[in-house]
Amino acid sequence: MAYGDGIITSRNTFQKYYEQEELKTHIDQVLGVDAIPVALGIYFLFRDDAETELFQASCFRSLASTPKVRACVKRFEEF
């Protein structure tokens, strides 16, 4: 049964469904921190700002590497 901005379940409990951005805003306002979304409905929160920055930096780390040039190919190109 609909009730306010949620529903009353058959077990007489109240449930409210949040959109992703709405949930982030709610967490940010209530806890006073910047919630980091990691999956649908899942957020990471850190007590220390340095830990937050380390986590965010790790998300943008590139796994790409420079191609290795074999010595024989390098000598051939130089010749």
PDB file of N, CA, C and O in Angstrom:
ATOM      1  N   MET A   1       0.853  -1.163   0.000  1.00  0.00           N
ATOM      2  CA  MET A   1       0.000   0.000   0.000  1.00  0.00           C
ATOM      3  C   MET A   1       0.910   1.240   0.000  1.00  0.00           C
ATOM      4  O   MET A   1       1.857   1.333   0.781  1.00  0.00           O
ATOM      5  N   ALA A   2       0.599   2.180  -0.889  1.00  0.00           N
ATOM      6  CA  ALA A   2       1.374   3.417  -0.964  1.00  0.00           C
ATOM      7  C   ALA A   2       1.146   4.259   0.291  1.00  0.00           C
ATOM      8  O   ALA A   2       0.025   4.391   0.781  1.00  0.00           O
ATOM      9  N   TYR A   3       2.252   4.825   0.796  1.00  0.00           N
ATOM     10  CA  TYR A   3       2.162   5.678   1.970  1.00  0.00           C
ATOM     11  C   TYR A   3       3.247   6.736   1.868  1.00  0.00           C
ATOM     12  O   TYR A   3       4.432   6.406   1.910  1.00  0.00           O
ATOM     13  N   GLY A   4       2.873   7.982   1.737  1.00  0.00           N
ATOM     14  CA  GLY A   4       3.831   9.077   1.621  1.00  0.00           C
ATOM     15  C   GLY A   4       4.739   8.877   0.420  1.00  0.00           C
ATOM     16  O   GLY A   4       4.261   8.742  -0.706  1.00  0.00           O
ATOM     17  N   ASP A   5       6.048   8.856   0.654  1.00  0.00           N
ATOM     18  CA  ASP A   5       6.987   8.681  -0.447  1.00  0.00           C
ATOM     19  C   ASP A   5       7.510   7.242  -0.525  1.00  0.00           C
ATOM     20  O   ASP A   5       8.545   6.995  -1.143  1.00  0.00           O
ATOM     21  N   GLY A   6       6.808   6.302   0.092  1.00  0.00           N
ATOM     22  CA  GLY A   6       7.220   4.900   0.069  1.00  0.00           C
ATOM     23  C   GLY A   6       6.013   3.989   0.045  1.00  0.00           C
ATOM     24  O   GLY A   6       4.943   4.367  -0.433  1.00  0.00           O
ATOM     25  N   ILE A   7       6.193   2.783   0.566  1.00  0.00           N
ATOM     26  CA  ILE A   7       5.092   1.826   0.614  1.00  0.00           C
ATOM     27  C   ILE A   7       5.097   1.128   1.971  1.00  0.00           C
ATOM     28  O   ILE A   7       6.131   1.044   2.634  1.00  0.00           O
ATOM     29  N   ILE A   8       3.930   0.629   2.373  1.00  0.00           N
ATOM     30  CA  ILE A   8       3.791  -0.214   3.554  1.00  0.00           C
ATOM     31  C   ILE A   8       3.698  -1.646   3.033  1.00  0.00           C
ATOM     32  O   ILE A   8       2.826  -1.962   2.224  1.00  0.00           O
ATOM     33  N   THR A   9       4.598  -2.506   3.499  1.00  0.00           N
ATOM     34  CA  THR A   9       4.645  -3.880   3.006  1.00  0.00           C
ATOM     35  C   THR A   9       3.596  -4.743   3.695  1.00  0.00           C
ATOM     36  O   THR A   9       2.901  -4.294   4.606  1.00  0.00           O
ATOM     37  N   SER A  10       3.494  -5.997   3.240  1.00  0.00           N
ATOM     38  CA  SER A  10       2.540  -6.936   3.841  1.00  0.00           C
ATOM     39  C   SER A  10       2.926  -7.279   5.275  1.00  0.00           C
ATOM     40  O   SER A  10       2.088  -7.739   6.051  1.00  0.00           O
ATOM     41  N   ARG A  11       4.196  -7.056   5.633  1.00  0.00           N
ATOM     42  CA  ARG A  11       4.654  -7.299   7.010  1.00  0.00           C
ATOM     43  C   ARG A  11       4.577  -6.041   7.864  1.00  0.00           C
ATOM     44  O   ARG A  11       5.120  -5.989   8.968  1.00  0.00           O
ATOM     45  N   ASN A  12       3.901  -5.037   7.341  1.00  0.00           N
ATOM     46  CA  ASN A  12       3.675  -3.777   8.046  1.00  0.00           C
ATOM     47  C   ASN A  12       4.975  -3.020   8.301  1.00  0.00           C
ATOM     48  O   ASN A  12       5.141  -2.402   9.352  1.00  0.00           O
ATOM     49  N   THR A  13       5.895  -3.071   7.338  1.00  0.00           N
ATOM     50  CA  THR A  13       7.122  -2.277   7.404  1.00  0.00           C
ATOM     51  C   THR A  13       7.078  -1.226   6.304  1.00  0.00           C
ATOM     52  O   THR A  13       6.387  -1.386   5.298  1.00  0.00           O
ATOM     53  N   PHE A  14       7.828  -0.147   6.512  1.00  0.00           N
ATOM     54  CA  PHE A  14       7.868   0.935   5.531  1.00  0.00           C
ATOM     55  C   PHE A  14       9.118   0.788   4.674  1.00  0.00           C
ATOM     56  O   PHE A  14      10.213   0.571   5.192  1.00  0.00           O
ATOM     57  N   GLN A  15       8.950   0.907   3.367  1.00  0.00           N
ATOM     58  CA  GLN A  15      10.080   0.866   2.447  1.00  0.00           C
ATOM     59  C   GLN A  15      10.021   2.061   1.514  1.00  0.00           C
ATOM     60  O   GLN A  15       8.955   2.456   1.042  1.00  0.00           O
ATOM     61  N   LYS A  16      11.186   2.622   1.261  1.00  0.00           N
ATOM     62  CA  LYS A  16      11.295   3.723   0.307  1.00  0.00           C
ATOM     63  C   LYS A  16      12.384   3.363  -0.678  1.00  0.00           C
ATOM     64  O   LYS A  16      13.480   2.963  -0.286  1.00  0.00           O
ATOM     65  N   TYR A  17      12.085   3.503  -1.948  1.00  0.00           N
ATOM     66  CA  TYR A  17      13.063   3.220  -2.992  1.00  0.00           C
ATOM     67  C   TYR A  17      13.680   4.519  -3.461  1.00  0.00           C
ATOM     68  O   TYR A  17      12.973   5.473  -3.785  1.00  0.00           O
ATOM     69  N   TYR A  18      15.010   4.554  -3.496  1.00  0.00           N
ATOM     70  CA  TYR A  18      15.746   5.743  -3.897  1.00  0.00           C
ATOM     71  C   TYR A  18      16.321   5.565  -5.296  1.00  0.00           C
ATOM     72  O   TYR A  18      16.695   4.463  -5.697  1.00  0.00           O
ATOM     73  N   GLU A  19      16.381   6.664  -6.022  1.00  0.00           N
ATOM     74  CA  GLU A  19      17.159   6.677  -7.251  1.00  0.00           C
ATOM     75  C   GLU A  19      18.613   6.854  -6.852  1.00  0.00           C
ATOM     76  O   GLU A  19      18.899   7.325  -5.751  1.00  0.00           O
ATOM     77  N   GLN A  20      19.531   6.484  -7.728  1.00  0.00           N
ATOM     78  CA  GLN A  20      20.956   6.505  -7.400  1.00  0.00           C
ATOM     79  C   GLN A  20      21.415   7.884  -6.905  1.00  0.00           C
ATOM     80  O   GLN A  20      22.060   7.981  -5.861  1.00  0.00           O
ATOM     81  N   GLU A  21      21.096   8.925  -7.630  1.00  0.00           N
ATOM     82  CA  GLU A  21      21.543  10.275  -7.251  1.00  0.00           C
ATOM     83  C   GLU A  21      20.835  10.759  -5.989  1.00  0.00           C
ATOM     84  O   GLU A  21      21.421  11.476  -5.178  1.00  0.00           O
ATOM     85  N   GLU A  22      19.577  10.366  -5.827  1.00  0.00           N
ATOM     86  CA  GLU A  22      18.819  10.757  -4.638  1.00  0.00           C
ATOM     87  C   GLU A  22      19.432  10.131  -3.380  1.00  0.00           C
ATOM     88  O   GLU A  22      19.512  10.778  -2.336  1.00  0.00           O
ATOM     89  N   LEU A  23      19.862   8.876  -3.485  1.00  0.00           N
ATOM     90  CA  LEU A  23      20.497   8.207  -2.349  1.00  0.00           C
ATOM     91  C   LEU A  23      21.838   8.858  -2.007  1.00  0.00           C
ATOM     92  O   LEU A  23      22.150   9.045  -0.831  1.00  0.00           O
ATOM     93  N   LYS A  24      22.631   9.205  -3.022  1.00  0.00           N
ATOM     94  CA  LYS A  24      23.913   9.869  -2.789  1.00  0.00           C
ATOM     95  C   LYS A  24      23.709  11.203  -2.083  1.00  0.00           C
ATOM     96  O   LYS A  24      24.421  11.518  -1.129  1.00  0.00           O
ATOM     97  N   THR A  25      22.753  11.976  -2.540  1.00  0.00           N
ATOM     98  CA  THR A  25      22.457  13.267  -1.916  1.00  0.00           C
ATOM     99  C   THR A  25      22.049  13.088  -0.455  1.00  0.00           C
ATOM    100  O   THR A  25      22.479  13.846   0.414  1.00  0.00           O
ATOM    101  N   HIS A  26      21.222  12.089  -0.194  1.00  0.00           N
ATOM    102  CA  HIS A  26      20.766  11.826   1.174  1.00  0.00           C
ATOM    103  C   HIS A  26      21.943  11.448   2.076  1.00  0.00           C
ATOM    104  O   HIS A  26      22.058  11.961   3.189  1.00  0.00           O
ATOM    105  N   ILE A  27      22.812  10.558   1.605  1.00  0.00           N
ATOM    106  CA  ILE A  27      23.984  10.148   2.390  1.00  0.00           C
ATOM    107  C   ILE A  27      24.896  11.344   2.646  1.00  0.00           C
ATOM    108  O   ILE A  27      25.365  11.547   3.766  1.00  0.00           O
ATOM    109  N   ASP A  28      25.143  12.133   1.599  1.00  0.00           N
ATOM    110  CA  ASP A  28      26.013  13.308   1.736  1.00  0.00           C
ATOM    111  C   ASP A  28      25.479  14.280   2.779  1.00  0.00           C
ATOM    112  O   ASP A  28      26.244  14.798   3.592  1.00  0.00           O
ATOM    113  N   GLN A  29      24.172  14.531   2.763  1.00  0.00           N
ATOM    114  CA  GLN A  29      23.579  15.500   3.684  1.00  0.00           C
ATOM    115  C   GLN A  29      23.550  14.982   5.122  1.00  0.00           C
ATOM    116  O   GLN A  29      23.857  15.722   6.056  1.00  0.00           O
ATOM    117  N   VAL A  30      23.184  13.726   5.297  1.00  0.00           N
ATOM    118  CA  VAL A  30      23.041  13.178   6.645  1.00  0.00           C
ATOM    119  C   VAL A  30      24.402  12.994   7.321  1.00  0.00           C
ATOM    120  O   VAL A  30      24.566  13.336   8.492  1.00  0.00           O
ATOM    121  N   LEU A  31      25.375  12.457   6.587  1.00  0.00           N
ATOM    122  CA  LEU A  31      26.670  12.150   7.190  1.00  0.00           C
ATOM    123  C   LEU A  31      27.708  13.252   7.012  1.00  0.00           C
ATOM    124  O   LEU A  31      28.730  13.253   7.698  1.00  0.00           O
ATOM    125  N   GLY A  32      27.462  14.179   6.109  1.00  0.00           N
ATOM    126  CA  GLY A  32      28.377  15.286   5.905  1.00  0.00           C
ATOM    127  C   GLY A  32      29.684  14.895   5.236  1.00  0.00           C
ATOM    128  O   GLY A  32      30.709  15.545   5.441  1.00  0.00           O
ATOM    129  N   VAL A  33      29.652  13.833   4.435  1.00  0.00           N
ATOM    130  CA  VAL A  33      30.836  13.392   3.692  1.00  0.00           C
ATOM    131  C   VAL A  33      30.448  13.200   2.228  1.00  0.00           C
ATOM    132  O   VAL A  33      29.267  13.180   1.881  1.00  0.00           O
ATOM    133  N   ASP A  34      31.460  13.059   1.379  1.00  0.00           N
ATOM    134  CA  ASP A  34      31.208  12.828  -0.037  1.00  0.00           C
ATOM    135  C   ASP A  34      31.177  11.325  -0.291  1.00  0.00           C
ATOM    136  O   ASP A  34      32.215  10.665  -0.253  1.00  0.00           O
ATOM    137  N   ALA A  35      29.988  10.785  -0.550  1.00  0.00           N
ATOM    138  CA  ALA A  35      29.844   9.357  -0.816  1.00  0.00           C
ATOM    139  C   ALA A  35      30.331   9.061  -2.231  1.00  0.00           C
ATOM    140  O   ALA A  35      30.047   9.805  -3.170  1.00  0.00           O
ATOM    141  N   ILE A  36      31.073   7.956  -2.367  1.00  0.00           N
ATOM    142  CA  ILE A  36      31.620   7.570  -3.666  1.00  0.00           C
ATOM    143  C   ILE A  36      30.834   6.366  -4.176  1.00  0.00           C
ATOM    144  O   ILE A  36      30.894   5.296  -3.571  1.00  0.00           O
ATOM    145  N   PRO A  37      30.093   6.518  -5.282  1.00  0.00           N
ATOM    146  CA  PRO A  37      29.330   5.378  -5.808  1.00  0.00           C
ATOM    147  C   PRO A  37      30.273   4.356  -6.436  1.00  0.00           C
ATOM    148  O   PRO A  37      31.127   4.713  -7.248  1.00  0.00           O
ATOM    149  N   VAL A  38      30.119   3.076  -6.061  1.00  0.00           N
ATOM    150  CA  VAL A  38      30.943   2.012  -6.623  1.00  0.00           C
ATOM    151  C   VAL A  38      30.111   0.987  -7.381  1.00  0.00           C
ATOM    152  O   VAL A  38      30.647   0.241  -8.201  1.00  0.00           O
ATOM    153  N   ALA A  39      28.828   0.941  -7.120  1.00  0.00           N
ATOM    154  CA  ALA A  39      27.903   0.059  -7.836  1.00  0.00           C
ATOM    155  C   ALA A  39      26.495   0.589  -7.581  1.00  0.00           C
ATOM    156  O   ALA A  39      26.304   1.521  -6.800  1.00  0.00           O
ATOM    157  N   LEU A  40      25.536  -0.003  -8.232  1.00  0.00           N
ATOM    158  CA  LEU A  40      24.158   0.453  -8.085  1.00  0.00           C
ATOM    159  C   LEU A  40      23.696   0.274  -6.639  1.00  0.00           C
ATOM    160  O   LEU A  40      23.558  -0.852  -6.161  1.00  0.00           O
ATOM    161  N   GLY A  41      23.461   1.385  -5.950  1.00  0.00           N
ATOM    162  CA  GLY A  41      23.002   1.352  -4.567  1.00  0.00           C
ATOM    163  C   GLY A  41      24.089   1.099  -3.540  1.00  0.00           C
ATOM    164  O   GLY A  41      23.788   0.913  -2.361  1.00  0.00           O
ATOM    165  N   ILE A  42      25.359   1.088  -3.965  1.00  0.00           N
ATOM    166  CA  ILE A  42      26.469   0.837  -3.046  1.00  0.00           C
ATOM    167  C   ILE A  42      27.421   2.029  -3.089  1.00  0.00           C
ATOM    168  O   ILE A  42      27.857   2.460  -4.156  1.00  0.00           O
ATOM    169  N   TYR A  43      27.731   2.549  -1.903  1.00  0.00           N
ATOM    170  CA  TYR A  43      28.597   3.718  -1.782  1.00  0.00           C
ATOM    171  C   TYR A  43      29.703   3.433  -0.780  1.00  0.00           C
ATOM    172  O   TYR A  43      29.495   2.730   0.210  1.00  0.00           O
ATOM    173  N   PHE A  44      30.886   3.988  -1.048  1.00  0.00           N
ATOM    174  CA  PHE A  44      31.988   3.931  -0.095  1.00  0.00           C
ATOM    175  C   PHE A  44      32.069   5.271   0.607  1.00  0.00           C
ATOM    176  O   PHE A  44      31.936   6.325  -0.015  1.00  0.00           O
ATOM    177  N   LEU A  45      32.292   5.215   1.929  1.00  0.00           N
ATOM    178  CA  LEU A  45      32.474   6.412   2.743  1.00  0.00           C
ATOM    179  C   LEU A  45      33.769   6.248   3.522  1.00  0.00           C
ATOM    180  O   LEU A  45      34.053   5.167   4.037  1.00  0.00           O
ATOM    181  N   PHE A  46      34.548   7.306   3.609  1.00  0.00           N
ATOM    182  CA  PHE A  46      35.809   7.266   4.327  1.00  0.00           C
ATOM    183  C   PHE A  46      35.799   8.335   5.407  1.00  0.00           C
ATOM    184  O   PHE A  46      35.303   9.442   5.197  1.00  0.00           O
ATOM    185  N   ARG A  47      36.345   7.998   6.555  1.00  0.00           N
ATOM    186  CA  ARG A  47      36.447   8.969   7.647  1.00  0.00           C
ATOM    187  C   ARG A  47      37.558   9.974   7.385  1.00  0.00           C
ATOM    188  O   ARG A  47      37.454  11.141   7.765  1.00  0.00           O
ATOM    189  N   ASP A  48      38.613   9.519   6.740  1.00  0.00           N
ATOM    190  CA  ASP A  48      39.793  10.341   6.496  1.00  0.00           C
ATOM    191  C   ASP A  48      39.808  10.806   5.042  1.00  0.00           C
ATOM    192  O   ASP A  48      39.658   9.994   4.129  1.00  0.00           O
ATOM    193  N   ASP A  49      39.988  12.119   4.823  1.00  0.00           N
ATOM    194  CA  ASP A  49      40.014  12.672   3.466  1.00  0.00           C
ATOM    195  C   ASP A  49      41.174  12.105   2.650  1.00  0.00           C
ATOM    196  O   ASP A  49      41.061  11.945   1.434  1.00  0.00           O
ATOM    197  N   ALA A  50      42.287  11.803   3.317  1.00  0.00           N
ATOM    198  CA  ALA A  50      43.435  11.240   2.606  1.00  0.00           C
ATOM    199  C   ALA A  50      43.096   9.857   2.042  1.00  0.00           C
ATOM    200  O   ALA A  50      43.503   9.525   0.929  1.00  0.00           O
ATOM    201  N   GLU A  51      42.357   9.057   2.799  1.00  0.00           N
ATOM    202  CA  GLU A  51      41.937   7.736   2.317  1.00  0.00           C
ATOM    203  C   GLU A  51      40.986   7.869   1.125  1.00  0.00           C
ATOM    204  O   GLU A  51      41.046   7.075   0.186  1.00  0.00           O
ATOM    205  N   THR A  52      40.120   8.864   1.167  1.00  0.00           N
ATOM    206  CA  THR A  52      39.208   9.112   0.048  1.00  0.00           C
ATOM    207  C   THR A  52      39.998   9.430  -1.209  1.00  0.00           C
ATOM    208  O   THR A  52      39.711   8.895  -2.280  1.00  0.00           O
ATOM    209  N   GLU A  53      40.985  10.292  -1.083  1.00  0.00           N
ATOM    210  CA  GLU A  53      41.794  10.674  -2.235  1.00  0.00           C
ATOM    211  C   GLU A  53      42.603   9.498  -2.765  1.00  0.00           C
ATOM    212  O   GLU A  53      42.742   9.343  -3.979  1.00  0.00           O
ATOM    213  N   LEU A  54      43.138   8.666  -1.874  1.00  0.00           N
ATOM    214  CA  LEU A  54      43.882   7.483  -2.310  1.00  0.00           C
ATOM    215  C   LEU A  54      42.985   6.517  -3.080  1.00  0.00           C
ATOM    216  O   LEU A  54      43.388   5.966  -4.104  1.00  0.00           O
ATOM    217  N   PHE A  55      41.767   6.319  -2.579  1.00  0.00           N
ATOM    218  CA  PHE A  55      40.841   5.424  -3.270  1.00  0.00           C
ATOM    219  C   PHE A  55      40.476   5.966  -4.645  1.00  0.00           C
ATOM    220  O   PHE A  55      40.487   5.229  -5.630  1.00  0.00           O
ATOM    221  N   GLN A  56      40.153   7.247  -4.711  1.00  0.00           N
ATOM    222  CA  GLN A  56      39.779   7.837  -5.993  1.00  0.00           C
ATOM    223  C   GLN A  56      40.935   7.806  -6.975  1.00  0.00           C
ATOM    224  O   GLN A  56      40.722   7.591  -8.168  1.00  0.00           O
ATOM    225  N   ALA A  57      42.153   8.018  -6.498  1.00  0.00           N
ATOM    226  CA  ALA A  57      43.322   7.952  -7.371  1.00  0.00           C
ATOM    227  C   ALA A  57      43.524   6.535  -7.892  1.00  0.00           C
ATOM    228  O   ALA A  57      43.911   6.347  -9.045  1.00  0.00           O
ATOM    229  N   SER A  58      43.267   5.540  -7.052  1.00  0.00           N
ATOM    230  CA  SER A  58      43.448   4.151  -7.483  1.00  0.00           C
ATOM    231  C   SER A  58      42.438   3.755  -8.558  1.00  0.00           C
ATOM    232  O   SER A  58      42.697   2.848  -9.349  1.00  0.00           O
ATOM    233  N   CYS A  59      41.301   4.426  -8.591  1.00  0.00           N
ATOM    234  CA  CYS A  59      40.290   4.120  -9.611  1.00  0.00           C
ATOM    235  C   CYS A  59      40.726   4.587 -10.995  1.00  0.00           C
ATOM    236  O   CYS A  59      40.231   4.086 -12.005  1.00  0.00           O
ATOM    237  N   PHE A  60      41.638   5.532 -11.046  1.00  0.00           N
ATOM    238  CA  PHE A  60      42.057   6.102 -12.319  1.00  0.00           C
ATOM    239  C   PHE A  60      43.459   5.666 -12.719  1.00  0.00           C
ATOM    240  O   PHE A  60      44.047   6.235 -13.639  1.00  0.00           O
ATOM    241  N   ARG A  61      43.993   4.673 -12.042  1.00  0.00           N
ATOM    242  CA  ARG A  61      45.321   4.168 -12.368  1.00  0.00           C
ATOM    243  C   ARG A  61      45.240   3.399 -13.680  1.00  0.00           C
ATOM    244  O   ARG A  61      44.345   2.577 -13.876  1.00  0.00           O
ATOM    245  N   SER A  62      46.169   3.671 -14.564  1.00  0.00           N
ATOM    246  CA  SER A  62      46.194   3.022 -15.866  1.00  0.00           C
ATOM    247  C   SER A  62      47.028   1.749 -15.806  1.00  0.00           C
ATOM    248  O   SER A  62      48.099   1.722 -15.199  1.00  0.00           O
ATOM    249  N   LEU A  63      46.528   0.706 -16.435  1.00  0.00           N
ATOM    250  CA  LEU A  63      47.253  -0.546 -16.495  1.00  0.00           C
ATOM    251  C   LEU A  63      48.049  -0.670 -17.801  1.00  0.00           C
ATOM    252  O   LEU A  63      48.725  -1.672 -18.032  1.00  0.00           O
ATOM    253  N   ALA A  64      47.961   0.353 -18.644  1.00  0.00           N
ATOM    254  CA  ALA A  64      48.674   0.332 -19.916  1.00  0.00           C
ATOM    255  C   ALA A  64      50.169   0.503 -19.680  1.00  0.00           C
ATOM    256  O   ALA A  64      50.588   1.230 -18.779  1.00  0.00           O
ATOM    257  N   SER A  65      50.959  -0.168 -20.490  1.00  0.00           N
ATOM    258  CA  SER A  65      52.405  -0.033 -20.389  1.00  0.00           C
ATOM    259  C   SER A  65      52.965   0.280 -21.770  1.00  0.00           C
ATOM    260  O   SER A  65      52.311   0.052 -22.788  1.00  0.00           O
ATOM    261  N   THR A  66      54.161   0.794 -21.786  1.00  0.00           N
ATOM    262  CA  THR A  66      54.777   1.110 -23.074  1.00  0.00           C
ATOM    263  C   THR A  66      55.247  -0.184 -23.723  1.00  0.00           C
ATOM    264  O   THR A  66      55.718  -1.088 -23.034  1.00  0.00           O
ATOM    265  N   PRO A  67      55.123  -0.277 -25.028  1.00  0.00           N
ATOM    266  CA  PRO A  67      55.548  -1.506 -25.700  1.00  0.00           C
ATOM    267  C   PRO A  67      57.060  -1.669 -25.613  1.00  0.00           C
ATOM    268  O   PRO A  67      57.805  -0.690 -25.672  1.00  0.00           O
ATOM    269  N   LYS A  68      57.497  -2.891 -25.476  1.00  0.00           N
ATOM    270  CA  LYS A  68      58.924  -3.180 -25.389  1.00  0.00           C
ATOM    271  C   LYS A  68      59.481  -3.386 -26.798  1.00  0.00           C
ATOM    272  O   LYS A  68      58.882  -4.074 -27.624  1.00  0.00           O
ATOM    273  N   VAL A  69      60.623  -2.783 -27.051  1.00  0.00           N
ATOM    274  CA  VAL A  69      61.282  -2.912 -28.349  1.00  0.00           C
ATOM    275  C   VAL A  69      62.442  -3.885 -28.192  1.00  0.00           C
ATOM    276  O   VAL A  69      63.354  -3.667 -27.394  1.00  0.00           O
ATOM    277  N   ARG A  70      62.390  -4.946 -28.958  1.00  0.00           N
ATOM    278  CA  ARG A  70      63.469  -5.930 -28.895  1.00  0.00           C
ATOM    279  C   ARG A  70      64.729  -5.340 -29.503  1.00  0.00           C
ATOM    280  O   ARG A  70      64.658  -4.525 -30.423  1.00  0.00           O
ATOM    281  N   ALA A  71      65.873  -5.746 -28.995  1.00  0.00           N
ATOM    282  CA  ALA A  71      67.156  -5.191 -29.438  1.00  0.00           C
ATOM    283  C   ALA A  71      67.395  -5.433 -30.920  1.00  0.00           C
ATOM    284  O   ALA A  71      67.899  -4.547 -31.611  1.00  0.00           O
ATOM    285  N   CYS A  72      67.043  -6.617 -31.426  1.00  0.00           N
ATOM    286  CA  CYS A  72      67.302  -6.898 -32.838  1.00  0.00           C
ATOM    287  C   CYS A  72      66.441  -6.019 -33.742  1.00  0.00           C
ATOM    288  O   CYS A  72      66.890  -5.614 -34.814  1.00  0.00           O
ATOM    289  N   VAL A  73      65.216  -5.721 -33.325  1.00  0.00           N
ATOM    290  CA  VAL A  73      64.343  -4.847 -34.120  1.00  0.00           C
ATOM    291  C   VAL A  73      64.882  -3.423 -34.082  1.00  0.00           C
ATOM    292  O   VAL A  73      64.861  -2.719 -35.092  1.00  0.00           O
ATOM    293  N   LYS A  74      65.360  -3.002 -32.926  1.00  0.00           N
ATOM    294  CA  LYS A  74      65.908  -1.654 -32.794  1.00  0.00           C
ATOM    295  C   LYS A  74      67.144  -1.476 -33.682  1.00  0.00           C
ATOM    296  O   LYS A  74      67.273  -0.460 -34.366  1.00  0.00           O
ATOM    297  N   ARG A  75      68.045  -2.451 -33.673  1.00  0.00           N
ATOM    298  CA  ARG A  75      69.238  -2.368 -34.519  1.00  0.00           C
ATOM    299  C   ARG A  75      68.872  -2.362 -35.998  1.00  0.00           C
ATOM    300  O   ARG A  75      69.484  -1.642 -36.786  1.00  0.00           O
ATOM    301  N   PHE A  76      67.868  -3.167 -36.383  1.00  0.00           N
ATOM    302  CA  PHE A  76      67.427  -3.201 -37.778  1.00  0.00           C
ATOM    303  C   PHE A  76      66.902  -1.851 -38.218  1.00  0.00           C
ATOM    304  O   PHE A  76      67.217  -1.380 -39.311  1.00  0.00           O
ATOM    305  N   GLU A  77      66.079  -1.213 -37.345  1.00  0.00           N
ATOM    306  CA  GLU A  77      65.522   0.105 -37.690  1.00  0.00           C
ATOM    307  C   GLU A  77      66.595   1.158 -37.748  1.00  0.00           C
ATOM    308  O   GLU A  77      66.508   2.070 -38.571  1.00  0.00           O
ATOM    309  N   GLU A  78      67.618   1.069 -36.896  1.00  0.00           N
ATOM    310  CA  GLU A  78      68.700   2.043 -36.932  1.00  0.00           C
ATOM    311  C   GLU A  78      69.565   1.894 -38.186  1.00  0.00           C
ATOM    312  O   GLU A  78      70.101   2.880 -38.691  1.00  0.00           O
ATOM    313  N   PHE A  79      69.701   0.652 -38.691  1.00  0.00           N
ATOM    314  CA  PHE A  79      70.519   0.387 -39.852  1.00  0.00           C
ATOM    315  C   PHE A  79      69.833   0.978 -41.074  1.00  0.00           C
ATOM    316  O   PHE A  79      70.353   0.872 -42.184  1.00  0.00           O
TER     317      PHE A  79
END
